[in-house]
Every structure is written in C-alpha cells, then in structure tokens.
Amino acid sequence: MENCIFCKIVRGDVPASKVYEDQDFVAFHDIHPAAPVHFLLIPKQHIASLYEVTETDQSLLGKMLWLTPQVAKQQGCENGFRTIINTGRVGGQEVFHLHIHIIGGKDRLPTMIHHGQ
C-alpha cells in the first residue's frame, strides 16, 4: 500500500528506530511509548488487520508470535510483557497494517480493562 506508514517504514521511505528485521518482519520503537519498552512488530507484507488474515497466513502469524518473546527478551523484558493487537476502529486500530504492540520494562504494568466496563 503506497500511503501506509508502516509500508513506508518497510521500504525505507520513512525512518524508524528498528530493533529487529528479517526477510518477513520489522520491529521498531513506538513513537509514543506507553512503557520503558514499547515496540511494534509488523509483517513486511501488507495485511490491513487481523480481520484480513487468511488460511495462507498461518505460518506468517506463527512466526510473528514466535518472534514476539525473542525480541522482547532482547529489549529487556525478562520478567514478562504485554502484547496488544488492536483490530478495526472499534478495537482501537489507528494504522491499518497488522501489528503487535509489545510493552514492558516495568515491575508490573497497570490493568488494561477494568471489570464492569
């Protein structure tokens, strides 16, 4: 996608503070970190959201989940981390290119969703 900011990062058209890259994925620091460690892991292939994945994406998604703790540990998340995949506008997705937020680096992250809401 020409106008997708994450595709521009993949192509090298937009700079990003990368923490990992291979032939399938790029991970880079979030520009508005929610914790001491906050990076995004994205596939280089443009997939708009988790809603858009197909059966043929299974191995890519498996690798994405396998990479998440590997890169998190490299970034200092030795005692755990939070993963977030926002899906669609209702789910809070702002950039429509599949991505996982990996957040950590604190003794304990705050509760995300309060009961009763």
C-alpha positions in Angstrom: 0.0 0.0 0.0 1.5 3.3 -1.1 0.2 5.5 1.6 0.5 3.1 4.5 3.0 4.5 7.0 4.2 1.0 8.0 4.7 0.0 4.4 6.8 3.2 4.0 8.9 2.1 7.0 9.4 -1.4 5.4 10.5 0.2 2.1 12.9 2.6 4.0 11.0 5.7 2.9 10.2 6.7 6.5 12.9 6.3 9.2 12.2 4.2 12.3 14.2 3.1 15.3 14.4 -0.6 14.3 15.2 -3.2 16.9 14.8 -6.3 14.6 14.5 -7.1 11.0 14.5 -10.2 8.8 13.0 -11.1 5.4 9.4 -11.2 6.8 9.2 -8.7 9.7 10.4 -5.4 11.1 10.2 -4.4 14.7 10.7 -0.8 15.8 10.2 1.5 18.8 6.7 3.1 19.1 6.8 6.9 18.7 4.5 7.3 21.7 5.8 4.7 24.2 3.4 3.6 26.9 6.2 2.0 29.0 10.0 1.8 29.1 9.9 -0.9 26.5 7.3 -0.4 23.7 7.9 -1.6 20.2 5.8 -2.8 17.3 6.3 -6.0 15.3 4.9 -5.8 11.8 5.0 -8.2 8.8 6.6 -6.7 5.7 3.6 -8.0 3.8 0.7 -5.6 4.0 -2.2 -7.1 5.8 -4.6 -4.4 6.9 -5.7 -6.1 10.2 -6.3 -9.3 12.0 -9.7 -9.4 10.2 -7.9 -9.7 6.9 -5.7 -12.8 7.6 -6.4 -15.9 5.6 -5.6 -19.5 5.9 -2.5 -18.9 3.9 -1.2 -16.5 6.5 -0.9 -19.2 9.2 2.8 -19.7 9.0 3.5 -15.9 8.9 1.3 -15.5 12.0 3.0 -18.4 13.8 6.4 -16.8 13.1 5.1 -13.4 14.3 4.0 -14.9 17.7 7.3 -16.9 18.0 9.4 -13.7 17.3 7.5 -11.7 19.9 9.1 -13.1 23.1 12.5 -13.4 21.3 12.7 -9.7 20.5 11.0 -8.8 23.9 13.8 -10.5 25.7 16.4 -8.8 23.6 14.8 -5.5 24.6 15.0 -6.2 28.3 11.6 -7.8 29.1 13.0 -10.7 31.1 10.0 -11.0 33.5 7.1 -10.6 31.1 5.5 -8.2 28.8 2.1 -7.3 27.3 1.0 -7.9 23.7 -1.7 -6.0 22.1 -3.2 -6.4 18.6 -5.8 -3.7 18.1 -8.2 -4.8 15.3 -10.5 -2.4 13.5 -11.7 1.0 14.6 -13.7 -0.3 17.5 -10.7 -2.2 18.7 -8.6 1.0 18.6 -6.6 0.3 15.5 -5.1 3.5 14.2 -2.7 2.2 11.5 -4.3 -0.3 9.2 -1.3 -2.6 8.8 -1.3 -5.6 11.1 1.0 -5.1 14.1 1.6 -6.3 17.6 2.4 -3.8 20.4 5.0 -5.3 22.8 5.0 -3.4 26.1 7.1 -4.0 29.2 10.0 -2.9 31.2 8.2 -2.1 34.4 7.8 -4.2 37.6 4.1 -4.5 36.8 2.0 -3.0 34.0 -1.3 -1.5 35.0 -4.6 -3.3 34.4 -5.8 -2.7 30.9 -9.6 -3.2 31.3 -11.4 -2.6 34.5 -14.2 -5.0 35.3 -17.7 -3.7 34.8 -16.8 -1.5 31.8 
